[in-house]
Amino acid sequence: MCGIVAYLGAKEAQPILVEGLKRLEYRGYDSAGVALLGSGAIRVKKTSGRISALESILGNFGQGETLGIGHTRWATHGEPNTINAHPHMDYSGKIAVVHNGIIENYETLRTWLRSEGVEFVSDTDTEVVSNLIGYFYNKGDGDEKSGITGGQSRFEWAVQRALREIYGTYGLAILCSDNPNMLIGAKKGSPLILGVGAGEYILASDASAIVEHTTQAIYMSDNEMVVVTPKGFYTKTINNVAVTKDLKEIEFSLDQIELDGFEHHMLKEIFEQPKSLATCMGGRLDPINKRIVLGGIGNHFRDLTRTKRLILTACGTAWHAGLVGEFLFEQLARIPTETEYASEFRYRNPIIEDGTVVVAISQSGETADTLAAVEQAKERGATVLGIVNVVGSSIARNTDAGVYLHVGPEIGVASTKAFTAQVAVLTMLAIELGRRRHISSEDANYLIKEMALIPDKIKKVLEQSAHIKEIAAANLNKNNWLFLGRGLNYPVALEGALKLKEISYIHAEGLPAAEMKHGPIALIADEMPAVFIATAGSQYDKIMGNIEEVRARGGRTIIVGTEGDENIKNHADYLITVPDVPELLQPLLTVVPLQLLAYHAAVLRGHDVDKPRNLAKSVTVE
């Protein structure tokens, strides 16, 4: 989940690397460092802490150098200190590496390298990579025996030779002091993009570090490497087979990743939801002609319509979106549906029969567990579809077809606009499948018409931000919260609890409201906040009973209710309202006040909402 960036061109590398790292800091912020290559030597400067800490010690460290690599870390192996910070040099001082991923067999390789006299100075798995490359570079057999081909540098060969010994995931940028005009990148399981500008190249974990300099890029695939020199670049597999890559246009612009007057990216992204949802549904939801067009999976609608079983697989917030989708597919299309944690799916023996369709959901399209679930489902013969936000991402490339969210970059670690877009895509898919399988055209048309109104109705919820801030302030000293909902709003309760945990560090538990009395009701005391989603719907009377159970035991009720519901006011210590919408569409609205509640609580408690502790945006390690 780390961020890597590298530069080769005519400009000074250090400021470009630092700016790139700032744009990648949401991927990790435990430590940071850069390595610059010039005058036949690699120089490294790194420190624990955030990019600002690195920037404060750099000064004119890399002045004049035009080739370098940089890294911002989310620690896996070894505590986040300066020694474990990247870049990592090899034992000879000739090779420098930055790495995103996990080397699974690092202990075996470390033991072998130590037996060969190679010394280690850090606790990281990454140092195995630099030392392994250095070992083959310095001690490999003669050129004739080693397999170095005509025109291939020893540096390239050593990288390939080392990577063939490694098990795990990696996105790598690598320098060699004997090759002062060469940068090598390699990918397996972790994202890597090469931005191609006018006489300059930027290698990075994602496009946010590239778009300031160029909108043209190539997206690396697994087991591929790219060799970059001032004369150009070429790509090949780690087995030295040439690969041709096409230049792609990066789909977002620099202004989309700026704060644009907002205090935090998370707040900006919450307020972007009316626009991002309208964009997501644009060209797909057609209320005038009363139809839904999902072109990305158009060729697979027959498989979907005939499917005997759907499996939705995801992690975290995307898993909550999948739970909403499960309700919708079963209610509208009458398709048996299961929502699986991707992190568990691959480690058991999932039942995938003929006619099973698997849908993988991920904002980044690089979530390691979800990608592994995709691979397992494909091996077992399932049709596999993807719902992702990032164009060209690994899940997008490895699924049979899919739907892009098109909500623009999401920088805040806690996902907001991607969640509502995921729910919107799943809702559109469920309505269309329902129309083909189970519900009447009139019912489908009604939902299409109402769904088109959702962006404007979200604006009305956002107008209550100041009121929601007051609610957060009044409950700030409470360290245990419950979030409760029924039916389609049960996954929203889970999502609300997750948001509060992620960024405010308040313990929160999401539950189906009816389950509270089967144990968790024992926690209710001392004005403990209980957030209820009690909007108008089929289970309204039931959840009113659950509210009273909390009130009778001294709990404090924060209720998300429907506009115009006068009765609910008598049961709420604090009330937030949302416009009336069909029950099946409510999650698109009811989640928004919970996002704001978590945001304001975190800010009032003095936390960095965009970079919460121990978390990173794109979970590209298991």
Helices and strands as residue ranges (DSSP letters): E 3-8, H 13-24, G 25-27, E 31-38, E 41-48, H 51-58, E 67-73, E 88-89, E 95-100, H 106-115, H 126-139, H 143-146, H 154-163, E 170-176, E 183-188, E 193-196, E 201-204, G 207-209, E 216-219, E 224-229, E 232-237, E 242-243, E 248-249, G 254-257, H 265-271, H 273-281, E 285-286, E 291-292, G 295-300, H 301-306, E 309-314, H 317-328, I 329-333, E 337-341, H 342-345, E 356-362, H 368-379, E 383-388, H 394-398, E 401-404, H 417-437, H 441-451, H 454-462, H 465-474, E 480-485, H 489-504, E 507-512, G 513-518, G 520-523, E 529-533, H 540-551, E 556-562, G 567-571, E 574-578, G 583-585, H 587-604
